[in-house]
């Protein structure tokens, strides 16, 4: 198994959210490395591990990292990425042993040493929040975490990441009534860090993490409104750059576990749902990459609260802010979205219900299901012409279900008739009439827009 080929296959599997394929590739490559059947160059190895980290595949990161760490025992970045996988898959003791070897190595680079001390702090911090022991008993972990992060904020070394973690831990110690041995002052340190972030923004040198650091510093200074604004800019920047899954998940964990943010507070009610909406498996991102939208109903409920509706905003790409009233409307519109499946239950597409009168004056009253021709059609000539791997299904080969409208045991509707269809190279639309009544009064109709948007403006359809 060639390492560069595996890298390409892993990128594809991650893009397609094919978790089983990712696991298979990592296990197979790890076994080949252990057997000596495959040699993975150091740079390729760190690219593989970096991809897994960025996509939150921590168990796979630990699996492949173990093999690569043995193959390259002196490559500190590989060992550090392996430690990241161990930490986020719950293997804290093993991660700490590995990191102690890195921080104690005489030839480790300054950057890697900082990263290793940061992860060492993370191990102790995680031990503190995870332990069921009394606060006084676990205080040694909090002290050890502050000591580790302080290695990155002392003398001429001023790592904002390490500094803001010290701030968060000092705030947690104050809240839990724990006395720590440290020269750091919570407010002074937070103000110094915030000033540094603002300077980097002014100089055009700020990265995505700087907006998280600004948010936490403002939170420590009691400036909750300012902290919300930092969070909004953070999510905006991450989404616009099409990155941030690792960052968003880490930030959500930090706010919930270390800061213990109250979800009903002005800051918590604005920021926690916003982050939950952009973290995989938490809200508006598809878990399997199929293009479906999965909604955590508790997150939607929280977004719809009066306090959150006044405060929460989201940014998608370069679009303007969208309020939670927009997101609440999205939740209602989801009722009309149906999943098209084969008779064996395999999902092949989606569509939505529209009142017939909105589509044409010639259609009788009632609901019609609009989907793509490449999903369902009765155009036998097109079915015959379509490539073997792109053939649409016939109406008697599929069913439609509405999983949001019926969260438990949604009934499946058969297709009574294809009212109208247009081939993929034309409009790629099929209008279907479903068998049985479709719940008048339970679904909010979609308004129909008669004027088509100008394609030159790159319109976005939600």
N, C-alpha and C positions, 0 to 999 in steps of 0.2 A: 504494500500500500504506500504510494508516494505521498510524502507529507504535503507538498503543494497542491496535489489533487484533492487531498482531504480538506485543506483550507478552503478551496473553492466549493466543495460539496457542503462544508459546514456553513459557509456564508449563505448558500442557497437554502439549506434547511432552516436556518435561523430566520431568513427573510420570509419563508413560507410558514413559520411558526410550527414546524414539524418536530415536536418534542421527542417523539420516539426515534426519529431519524438522527437527531442530535445525540441522543444517548447511545444509539448504536455506533455512530461514528467515533465517539469519544472512547467507548469501551473497547472497540476493535483496535483503534490506534494505540491505546494504552497497553493492551495485551501485546501488540506487535513490538512496541518499544521495549517492554520487559523481556521479550523473547529474543531481542536483537534482530528482528526481521525488518525493522524500519528505523532509519536514522532521521531524526528531525533536527534541522539546524536551529541554533539558538533563536535567531530572529523569527523564523517560522513558528517556533514554539511559543514565543511571547505573543505573536499575533493571534494564534489559536486561543490562548488563555485570555487575551484581551477581549476577543469577540465574545467569549462565554461570559466574562464579567459584565460587559456592556449590556448583554441581553438577559442578565439575572439568572443565568444557568449555573447556579453555585454548586450543586451536587456534581454536575458534569465537570465543572472547573476543578473540583477537588479530585475527581477520578483521573482526569488527564494530567492535572498538576502533579499528582503523586509520581506518575511515571516520568514526566519530563524533569522533575526535580531530582530524581535519581540519575537520569541520563546527563544532567547538567548541574552537578552539585555546587559549582562555584558561580552559577549565574543567579545573582541576587534578585533580579526582577522576576524571573520565573518562580523562584522560591517565595517571593512576596505575593505574587498573584495566586500561587497555590495556597498560601496562608489565608488570603481573602476568601477563597472557596471553602476552606475549612471553617472559618469563622461563621460565614453565612449559611453553612449547612449544620451548624451547631456543635462542631468539634473544637471547642475552645482550648482545651488542654493541649491537644496536638498542635494547634496553631501557635500557641504560646511557646512551646518547645522549639518550633521551627523559627519563629521570629527572634528568639534569644540567640540562636545561632547566627542570624543575620546581623543583629545590632552588635554582637561581640566579635564580628569578623574584622580583622585589621585592614582589609583592602576594600571594604564596601564604600561605594561612592557617597558623597554628601546627600544627593537627592534620594537615593535608595535608603540611606540611613534615616532620613526624615520620614519617608513613607513607612519604614518598618516601625519606627517609634510611634507613628500615628496608629498603625494597626495594633501595636501592643496596647496602646491606650484604649482602643476599641474593644480588645479582649476583656480588659478589666472592667470597662464600662458596661459591657454586655453581661458580665458575671454579676455585677451589682444589680442591674435591673431584672435579671432572670432569677436571682436567688430568692427563695422563700424565707430566708433567715431574717431575724430582727435587724433593724437599721444599724444598731450599734455593732452587731456582729459582722455585718457586711461592709462596715466603714473602711476596712483595710483595702477593699477592692476600689472604692472611690478614691482613696488616697493614692493607690498605685496607678490609677488612671490619670489623675492630675500630674503625678510625677512623670509619667511617660510622655504626656502631651507637653509638659514643661521642657522636655529636651528639644522641642521645636520652637520654644518661645523663651529664649534666654540669651544673654550677651548680645552678639551681633546677629543671631538667628531670630528671625521674626516671621514664622510661617502663619499666615492668617487662619489656615485650617486648624492648626494646633491651638492657636490662641482662642478661637471661638469655642472649641471644645472645652478648654479650661473654663471659659465663661459659663457654658451650659452646666458643667459639673459643679462649679461654685454655687450657681443658682439652685441646683438640685440639693446640694449639701445644706444650704440655708433653709430650703423648704422642708427637708427631712430632719432638721435639727442636729446635723453632724458637724463637728468641729474638725477642720483640716489644717495640717501644718503646711502653710504656703505663704509666700510674700505677696501673692497676687491679690489685688483689690478688684472686686467684681465690677463696680461701676467705672472705675478708671480704665480697666482693661477693655471693657466693652466700648467705651468712648474712643479709645486709641485705635481699636480695630475698625470701628465704623468710619473714623476719619481716614484711615488708610484705604478703605474700600472706595470712598467718595473721591479720593485723589486718583486712584487707578481708573475710575470711570471718567474723570475729567481728562486724564491723559490718554484715553482710548486704549487702556491696557487691561481692562477688566475682563475676566472670564465668567462662565456661567456660575461657578461656585461663589463668586463674589456677591451675587445677589442673595444667595442663601445666607452667607456670612452677615450681610447687611441686615437681613431679616432677623437673625438671631440676636445680633447686637442691639437692634432697636427694641426687641422683645425684652432683653435683659435690662434696658434702660427705662422700661415701663411705657414705651411709646408704641402702643398697640396699633394705632391707626397707621403710623409710619411702617410698622412691621408688615401690615397687610399690603401696603403699597409695594414694599420690597418683594413680597411673595408673588404679587400679580406680575411684576416685571420679570421675575425669575421664570414663572411658567410661560410667559409670553416669549422670552428669549429661547427657552428650551424647545418649545413647539415650533417656533420659526426656524430654528436650526435643525429641526427633525432629529433631535437627540434629547436625552434627559431621562430615559427609563431608569438607569442606575441611580442617577442623581435624585429624581423625584421619589423613588422608593426609599433611598437613604434619608432624605429630608423628612418624609412622612414618619419613618421609624424614629428619627431623632426627636421630632415634636411630640410623638405619642409616648415614647418610652423614657426619654431623658427629661424633656421639659414637662412631661405629663400635662399637656395642654388640655384644658377643659373644653370639650366639643361644644358646650353651650355658651362659652364666653364670646365676646365680640370678635376676638382674634380667631378662636377655634372654629366658630360657626362660619367664618368667612374662608379660612385657609384650609382646614382639614378636608371639607368636601371638594374643594378645588384640586387638591393633590390626589384625593381618592379617585377623582374622575380621570386622571391621566396616568395612574399607575396600573399596569396590567393586572387583571383579575379583580380590580377594585371598582371599575365603573364603565366609562364609555369607550374603552378599547376592546376589540375583539380578542378573546383568549386564543382562539384557534386560527386567526388570520383569515377566516372565511369571508370576511366582509360584513358579517352580522354585527349587530350592536348589542352588547350585554350590559344591562343596567342593574346595579345594586339598588334595590328598592329603598333600602334605608338611606343610602346616599341621596337619592332623588327626594325622599321625604325631607331630609335635612336641608337640601338646597331650596326647597319650597317654603321653608319657614319664613315668617315675616321679617325676622332680623336678618337672616341670610339674604333674602331677596333684596334688601336695601344695600347690602354691602358687597356681595360676591359678584365678581366679573371674571370672564374667561376670554382668552384671546386665541384665535385659531389662525396660524400663519400670519399673514400681513393684514388680516381683517380687523375691523374695529372691535371694541369690547362688546361682549354679549352678557346681558344680565341673567339672573336665575329665572326671571319670568320667561325668558326664551327657553331655558333648559326645562322648565316646568311644562311649557307647551310641547317641547320635544317628547317628554314623557307621555303626554296625552296622545300625541300623534303616533307613538309607537304601537298603540292599540290596533291601528289599522294595518300594520305591517305583518305580512304572512310569510311563512317559510314554505318553499316548494320542495317536496321530497319525492323520492321514488316510493313505490309501494312497499319496499323493504326498509324505508326510513332514512335513506341517505339524502342529505341536503344537496340540492343542485342549484338553488337560486332563491331569490326573494321577490316580493312585489308588495303592492299596497291596494287597499280598497278605496274606490272613488264612487260617489253617487253617479248613476248613469246620466242624469241631467247635466252634470258638470262636463261630461265628455261630448255629448251630442244630443240635440233635440229629438233625434230619431230613436234614442234608446228609451226603453220603458223604465219606470221607476224601479228603484232598488240599487243594490251595491254591485259593482263590477270589480274584478281583480285585475290590476294592470301589472304585467311583468314583461320580460324580454322575449322576443321571438327566438333568440338562441337558447332560451330555457325551455319554452313550451310553444308548440305551433301545430296546426293541422295542415300546413302547407307541405303536402307529400313530395312535390317536386323539389322543394328546398331541402327537406330531410334527406332525399336521395342524393342531392348534389353536395351537401355539407361533408367536410372531411370526417373520417371515421371517429376521430377523437373530439370532434366538435358538433356532433349531431344533436339537435334538440330533441326533447321528449315529446311524444304524442300525448294528447289530453287524457287518454285512458290509462296512461302509464304513471301518472303522478297524483299526489294529493296536496292540499294546502292546509296548514294549521297556523293558528294565531297564538303564539306562546306567551305574549305579554298580556293579551286580553284574558286568556285562560291559563293562569300560572301553574295550575295542577291538572294534569290529564287533559290537555287541549284536544278537542275533537278534530278529526281530519275531514276536510271537505273534498268531495270529488268534483271534477269539472263537468258541468252540464253541456257547455258549448263554448267554442272559440268564436266570439262575436266578430273580431277583426284582428288581422295580423299583418305585420309589415316586416320584410326580411332584414337581416342584420346590416346589410350594406345600404339599406334605405333608412327606416326609422327604428328598427330593432325593437318593435313593440308587439305584444299580444294582449288583447282585451278579452277576459274570460268571464263567463257567468258561472257561478258556483251552484252546486246542488244544495237545496235547503235554505232556510232563512239565515240572514247574516245580521242579527241583533241590532235592529233599529233602536236608537236611543242610547246604546252603550258605546258607540264609536263617534268621535268628533270628526266631521267631514273635513277633508283637505280642501282649502280654497284653491280654485284653478286660476292660473295666471295666463291670460290670453296673449300677452305680448312676450315673445321669446327674447331672452337676453342676448346682447351682442357678444358673440364668441370672442371678439377681440379684447374684451374686458376681462377675460378669463373668469367667468362667473362661477360661483361655488354653490353646489346643491347639497343641502343637509337632509 
